[in-house]
Amino acid sequence: MAVATIGQGEAGAAGLAEVAIAGRRLRPTAVFDTYWRFAAERQEVYRRKLAGQAPPWTSDPILGAHRFTNCYRASDRVSQYLIGQVSYRGDQQWREVFFRTLLFKLFNRISTWRLLSAAVGEVSWSGYRRQAYEAVLGAALERGQRIYSPAYLMPQPPLGADRKHGNHLRLLELMMADGAPERVAEAPSMEHAFEVLKGYPGLGRFLAFQFLIDLNYSSLLAFEEMDFVVAGPGACDGIRKCFGPASAGIEAEVIRYVTDTQQQHFQRLGLDFEGLGGRRPLQLIDCQNLFCETDKYARVAHPEVSGISGRVRIKQTYRADTAPMTAWFPPKWKINGEELPPADPHAR
């Protein structure tokens, strides 16, 4: 007998005929209930791994075979590394934190950060020399190493360098010279800070928002994650699968709706969902990401439900990572103390 996936079930089986969002009446599809079931089971997988349980961590064949991010963006391995090894470690002057954070995120790859720090020593704006950084990254490429993560599509800003990594270094230099750190820190709202980042070449709406979330992990910014959200392409696909074409143009409002009503839907479906650290509910950024992950899951669980992109396969298969998991979050969230996790022995 085949193992049932969390997405199986009739549309409207839990009694949810329609919802009102931004003045529209939307009819949820079966994928909407899958959204919540996916969130509950994916969080359980995370908790089982963190507790050191032996695999398998789920009986769901789709979750077991493919790679999905965690429900909470901050609990993913790359975000954990950024928070514990980049943002809160080193010089805590804001310009330095800004520089380190965006340098890390432009490549979004732990091995690239380790490579740079091993070659140049402490990564800092005060000690930054473009030629040295370009040489390290260029040599890695010549050796056949990947320096960019496949998680995001990183457009190349047209800033005159011959290679992509050179243009991204020039982009960061431009932002530092243009006062971007100060303008972000002085912004009266998260949306205003987003507009600052979005104004730079190569940073569209999605990347500007993601980078702002990463900067906001720092102790030196105090924007609330519930203030503002931008729906990325994957999230728009997931929203379309959950609510149909009538959701077009109100994706941010849909994300806010599910964030505000999360407990209602978990209870409606009889699901246990323990927030991050037992206290932090899903935030706008997390529900945005969950729509993206639900889009991927639904390609297999609900192949009959169309999105926007028309993708029908989940590209990334699950591969076990033997590196120890960490669960250290910005102390301002009151989930853990302020003592930093151990330093990465592979980085200086």
C-alpha positions in Angstrom: 0.0 0.0 0.0 1.3 3.5 -0.9 2.0 5.8 2.0 -0.4 8.7 2.0 0.9 12.2 1.5 -0.1 15.1 3.7 -1.9 16.6 0.6 -4.5 14.0 0.1 -8.1 14.9 0.8 -11.1 16.6 -0.7 -11.2 20.3 -1.3 -13.4 21.9 1.4 -13.4 18.8 3.5 -12.7 20.8 6.6 -15.7 23.1 5.9 -13.8 26.1 4.5 -15.9 27.2 1.5 -14.4 30.7 0.9 -12.4 33.5 2.6 -12.6 37.3 2.3 -9.2 38.9 1.6 -8.6 42.5 0.5 -12.3 42.9 -0.5 -12.3 39.7 -2.6 -14.1 36.4 -2.0 -11.5 33.6 -2.6 -12.4 29.9 -2.8 -9.5 27.8 -1.3 -8.5 24.7 -3.2 -7.4 21.4 -1.6 -3.8 22.9 -1.7 -4.7 25.4 1.0 -5.3 22.6 3.6 -2.1 21.0 2.3 -0.3 24.3 3.1 -1.1 23.8 6.8 -0.5 20.1 6.9 2.9 20.6 5.2 3.8 23.3 7.7 2.9 21.1 10.7 4.8 18.0 9.3 7.8 20.0 8.1 8.2 21.6 11.6 8.0 18.2 13.2 10.8 17.0 10.9 12.9 19.9 12.0 12.2 19.2 15.7 13.0 15.5 15.3 16.3 16.3 13.6 17.2 18.9 16.2 16.4 16.4 19.0 18.9 13.9 17.4 16.3 11.3 16.4 17.5 8.8 13.8 15.9 8.8 10.4 13.4 8.5 8.9 11.9 11.7 10.3 8.6 11.5 8.3 6.5 8.9 6.7 5.5 11.3 3.9 7.2 10.1 0.7 7.4 13.6 -0.8 9.0 15.2 2.2 11.3 12.2 2.6 12.6 12.3 -1.0 12.9 16.0 -1.7 14.6 19.0 -0.2 12.3 21.6 1.4 13.3 24.6 3.6 12.2 24.8 7.2 9.0 26.5 8.2 11.0 29.2 9.9 13.4 30.9 7.6 15.8 31.7 10.5 16.1 28.0 11.3 17.5 27.0 7.9 21.2 26.1 7.9 22.4 29.1 5.9 20.4 31.5 8.0 21.7 29.9 11.1 25.2 30.4 9.9 24.6 34.0 9.0 23.1 34.8 12.4 25.6 32.9 14.6 28.8 33.2 12.5 28.5 36.4 10.5 25.9 38.9 11.9 26.6 38.6 15.6 30.3 37.7 15.4 33.0 40.3 14.7 32.9 44.1 14.8 29.4 45.2 15.8 29.5 48.6 14.2 26.6 48.9 11.9 28.6 49.5 8.7 30.6 46.4 9.4 27.6 44.3 10.1 25.9 45.6 6.9 29.0 44.8 4.9 29.5 41.3 6.3 25.8 40.5 5.9 25.4 41.5 2.3 28.8 40.1 1.3 27.6 36.7 2.7 24.2 37.0 1.1 25.4 38.0 -2.4 26.9 34.5 -2.6 24.7 32.8 0.0 27.1 29.9 0.4 28.8 28.9 3.6 31.8 27.5 1.8 32.4 30.8 0.0 32.4 32.7 3.3 34.9 30.1 4.7 37.0 30.5 1.6 37.2 34.3 1.8 37.8 34.4 5.6 40.6 31.8 5.3 42.3 33.7 2.6 41.9 37.3 3.7 41.6 36.9 7.5 38.9 38.8 9.3 36.2 39.9 6.7 35.6 43.6 7.3 34.9 46.7 5.4 37.8 48.5 7.1 40.2 45.9 5.7 38.4 45.3 2.4 40.5 45.2 -0.8 38.6 44.4 -4.0 41.6 42.9 -5.8 42.2 40.4 -3.0 38.6 39.3 -2.8 38.3 39.0 -6.6 41.5 37.0 -6.8 40.3 34.5 -4.1 36.9 34.0 -5.8 38.3 33.9 -9.3 40.8 31.2 -8.3 38.0 29.1 -6.8 36.1 29.3 -10.0 39.2 28.2 -12.0 39.4 25.2 -9.7 35.8 24.3 -10.6 34.3 25.4 -7.3 30.9 26.9 -7.0 30.8 30.2 -5.2 27.1 31.0 -5.5 24.2 29.1 -3.9 21.5 27.8 -6.2 18.8 29.0 -3.8 18.3 32.4 -5.4 18.7 33.6 -9.0 21.3 36.3 -8.6 21.2 38.8 -11.5 24.5 40.3 -12.5 24.6 44.1 -12.0 26.1 45.9 -15.0 29.0 47.6 -13.1 31.9 47.1 -15.5 33.6 43.9 -14.2 34.4 41.0 -16.5 32.9 38.4 -14.2 29.8 38.1 -12.1 31.5 38.0 -8.7 33.4 41.1 -9.6 30.2 43.0 -10.4 28.7 41.9 -7.1 31.7 43.1 -5.2 31.4 46.5 -7.0 27.7 46.5 -6.1 28.6 46.2 -2.4 31.2 48.9 -2.8 28.6 51.2 -4.4 26.2 50.6 -1.5 28.8 51.4 1.1 30.0 54.5 -0.7 26.4 55.6 -1.2 25.5 55.5 2.4 23.1 52.5 2.2 23.9 51.3 5.7 23.0 54.6 7.2 19.9 55.0 5.0 18.6 51.6 6.0 19.2 52.2 9.7 17.5 55.6 9.6 14.5 54.4 7.6 11.2 55.1 9.4 9.7 51.7 8.4 10.6 48.3 7.0 9.0 49.3 3.7 11.2 52.5 3.5 14.3 50.4 4.2 13.2 48.0 1.5 12.9 50.8 -1.0 16.5 51.9 -0.2 17.8 48.4 -1.1 15.6 48.0 -4.1 17.1 51.1 -5.7 20.4 49.4 -6.4 21.2 47.6 -9.6 20.6 43.9 -9.6 18.4 44.0 -6.5 14.8 43.6 -7.5 11.8 43.3 -5.1 12.5 39.8 -4.1 16.2 40.1 -3.3 15.8 43.5 -1.7 13.2 42.1 0.7 15.2 38.9 1.5 18.4 40.9 2.1 16.5 43.3 4.5 15.3 40.3 6.5 18.9 39.2 6.8 20.0 42.6 7.9 17.2 42.8 10.4 18.5 39.7 12.3 21.2 42.1 13.7 20.8 43.6 17.1 21.2 47.0 15.4 17.9 47.1 13.5 14.6 46.8 15.1 12.0 46.4 12.3 9.2 44.0 13.2 8.9 41.1 10.7 5.1 41.6 10.8 5.4 45.1 9.4 5.9 44.3 5.7 6.2 41.4 3.2 7.0 40.9 -0.5 5.8 37.8 -2.3 8.5 36.2 -4.4 7.8 34.3 -7.6 7.6 30.9 -5.8 5.2 32.3 -3.2 3.0 33.7 -5.9 2.9 30.3 -7.5 1.8 28.7 -4.2 -0.8 31.4 -3.6 -2.3 30.8 -7.0 -2.5 27.0 -6.3 -4.2 27.7 -2.9 -6.7 30.4 -4.1 -6.8 30.4 -7.8 -6.5 33.3 -10.3 -8.6 35.6 -8.1 -5.7 36.0 -5.8 -3.6 37.8 -8.5 -2.4 41.2 -7.3 -3.2 40.7 -3.6 -0.5 38.2 -2.8 0.9 40.3 0.1 -2.6 40.6 1.6 -3.0 36.8 1.3 0.2 36.2 3.2 -0.9 38.5 5.9 -4.2 36.7 6.1 -2.7 33.3 6.6 -0.2 34.7 9.1 -2.9 36.4 11.2 -5.2 33.3 11.1 -2.6 30.6 11.5 -3.9 29.3 14.8 -7.5 29.1 13.5 -6.4 26.9 10.6 -4.1 24.6 12.6 -7.1 24.1 15.0 -9.5 23.7 12.2 -7.5 20.8 10.8 -6.6 19.3 14.1 -2.9 20.0 13.7 -0.4 20.6 16.5 2.1 23.3 15.6 4.6 24.5 18.2 6.1 27.8 17.3 9.8 28.5 17.1 11.2 27.8 20.6 7.7 27.1 21.7 6.8 30.8 21.6 7.3 32.5 18.3 4.4 32.0 15.8 5.0 32.1 12.0 5.9 35.6 10.8 5.1 37.1 7.4 8.4 36.0 5.9 7.8 32.5 7.1 4.4 32.3 5.6 5.8 33.7 2.4 8.4 31.0 2.3 5.8 28.3 3.1 3.8 29.3 0.0 6.9 28.7 -2.1 7.5 25.3 -0.5 3.8 24.4 -0.8 4.1 25.2 -4.5 6.9 22.7 -4.8 5.1 20.0 -2.7 1.9 20.4 -4.7 3.7 19.6 -8.0 3.7 16.0 -6.8 0.8 15.9 -4.3 -1.7 18.0 -6.5 -0.5 17.8 -10.1 -3.9 18.7 -11.3 -3.7 22.2 -9.7 -2.0 24.8 -11.8 0.2 27.6 -10.7 1.8 30.4 -12.7 5.1 29.0 -13.8 3.9 25.6 -15.0 6.6 23.7 -13.3 5.7 20.1 -12.7 8.8 18.6 -11.0 10.7 19.2 -7.7 14.3 19.7 -8.8 16.2 19.2 -5.6 16.3 15.8 -3.9 17.0 15.4 -0.2 20.6 14.7 0.7 21.5 14.3 4.4 23.8 17.0 5.8 26.1 15.6 8.5 27.0 19.0 9.9 25.5 19.5 13.4 22.3 21.5 13.4 22.2 24.8 15.4 19.2 26.6 16.8 20.5 30.0 17.9 18.3 33.0 17.0 18.6 36.8 17.4 18.6 37.4 21.2 16.0 40.1 20.7 13.5 37.3 19.9 13.8 36.0 23.5 14.2 32.4 22.4 17.8 31.9 23.6 20.4 33.8 25.5 23.0 36.1 24.2 26.0 33.7 24.4 27.1 33.0 20.9 27.3 29.4 19.5 30.8 28.0 19.0 32.8 29.6 16.3 33.1 27.9 13.0 36.5 26.2 13.1 36.7 26.4 9.3 36.5 30.2 9.2 38.8 32.8 10.7 
